[in-house]
Amino acid sequence: MDESAQMTVSNEVAIRIISMNKWYGAFHVLRDIDMTVYRGERIVICGPSGSGKSTLIRCINALEEHQKGKIVVDGTVLSSDLKNIDKIRSEVGMCFQHFNLFPHLTILENCTLAPIQVRRVPKKEAEETAMHFLEKVKIPEQADKYPGQLSGGQQQRVAIARSLCMRPRIMLFDEPTSALDPEMIKEVLDTMIQLAEEGMTMLCVTHEMGFARQVANRVIFMDDGQIVEQNEPEEFFGKPRSDRTKLFLSQILGH
Amino acid sequence: MAQVAYVRHKMLPEQTPPPNSVGTIGWLRTNLFSGWFNTLLTIVAVLLIFRLLANVLPWALVPTWGGTSLGNCREILQEMGREGHFAGACWGVIRERWLQLFFGFYPSEIYWRPILAFFGLFVALSPILFPEHAFRLIGFSAIYPFIVVYLIWGGSIWGPVMALLGFVIGYMVLKFLTEPLGRLAATIAAFLLPVLWWLFLASPIAGTFANVLPLALQPVESAKVGGFMLAFIIGVTGIAASLPIGIVLALGRRSDLIILKGICVGFIEFIRGVPLITLLFVASTLLNIFMPPGTKFDLVLRVTIMVTLFSSAYMAEVIRGGLAALSKGQYEAADSLGLDYWQSQRLIIMPQALKISIPGIVGNFIGLFKDTTLVSVIALWDPILLSTNIRADTNWNGILWELYGFIAVVFFITCFSMSRYSMYLERKLATDHR
């Protein structure tokens, strides 16, 4: 894709993870993860279920706590200090598999809540920002509806807009299209592609290999809590080196 | 093999439904006469209702409103040619004693005070019940409890004012000292300073002011407060206080802080494991033993506190059910947007959890309101005990149905209103379109 060639990656480090380990009880979910994400990178993380890929990106905004190693996001070290965590969370946007919109608030209120409460933006300004991003995800006319009245694809686009309203510098996507009906996957992916073209740093756990080929500059394959292989999409899909990667790719691309 | 290929060339237009499935006829068919068995049940039910009304209405609709005693009622009924045990009701007792059923032994020349307090209740409730129409009145709701204490118990106005001032002190501390002292220290100060104020300063200062400018109403002792007024005082206070306490207990029970959690679980399980009557006896007798000698701690206040604590334990469990029904994703979404614990509780979690719990919460409210009749066991004059007292009058000895019926109707109206309001609230808050 010629567009992806235009998307530039800078030398500035956005996220650095240094020999990070995490356990659920006695279960070792993440083992010695080392990873550096540069600003402007679009990284797709894939792997079989239970491989720790969701846990990895959830560690980045401290939804999960890691026990060993170090995570630095935008120069801030992730510690158990609440102030650091809140700072990082307001810099890092996240989209979930099940959207997790707030069902008791309208679409507009969903988008303005965090800017007003966390960033102390005046209500009017927050609403203008929200409408700007709702237009960007192409559903400004739904602003006064409630999440329950929207289709899955629309809800996920609202969730993206809601994250963007906080003006994050990094976006995390945790299987954003896995809970969607097939005909709605495209509208969400289009939104994400648009975001990538504007230079957003993105980490995306997904099984959409078409998206990975088109948008990602790097694909990471995880298994058993470890990074098994990473490469540019062309190489990764064309010439996978590890047997585990080959097996995984043959399973998901086999039919 | 059957033909597989099929293509529809003409799409069908929309048609009206058959006439006997809509409108009144449709409703009757589906709800009353669908099938021979349901038709039979409908006929039997109609007959039963008819028999019931045929017996109750002639008993109830009798002109005994002016009766001055049970004997007098019987004479009136005899003149109508009615005899026997079920000849008719004797409504004279309600005419003569309804004020007592509402006010207990409250001095009749100052009935205006509880009546004013009662109407004030609606003004104070309106911003809470209908926030989109009357939220401007929330300030009145905040001072209303103190107005009620002043109106009903009388005495110097400075007592309630000084009590209110304690809350103002707490609020001011929280507002102005959070920045310089930090949140934890400010919270502790906001808790301790008012307590010190109430314990050591409030009553001497109130006394001084009372000497200068009394502004006192005729004092009324608690033993004279009774009837539905007492039920309302205990019930409304219990309802208003048990919800916030219940929320705090529910959050405490789900907390990661192990000691806090232990205290909350212990409190909830202890209160739920003990009958309310036991707690009322503790309030009326045991509590005085633990107080320093000479402490005057009003019985109605003690009982109200006990009823509130009792109800808040149940409330906590109902709200915990609502919290458990929320998906983990809601917490994570709130976290990932950078909201702190109290922000996400206040803006995201509680609005949804409380909405889910509305039927349970209102059920608790109704139960609490009806449980106020239990205070008769510690000799507070609730309506039931008053009815026993009225029967002790030789004029009215032997009257049961009329008094109990009247009390039941007043309770029913109150509880049914709460139930209807909760249904209105559920409909209004139904935004999830499931």
Interface residues (C-beta under 8 A of the other chain):
Chain A: N61 L63 L82 D86 R89 S90 V92 G93 M94 F96 H98 N100 L101 F102 P103 H104 L113 A114 Q117 V118 Y146 P147 G148 Q149 R162 S163 M166
Chain B: S327 G329 Q330 E332 A333 A334 D335 S336 L337 G338 L339 D340 Q343 L347 I348 P351 Q352 K355 L429 T431 D432 H433 R434
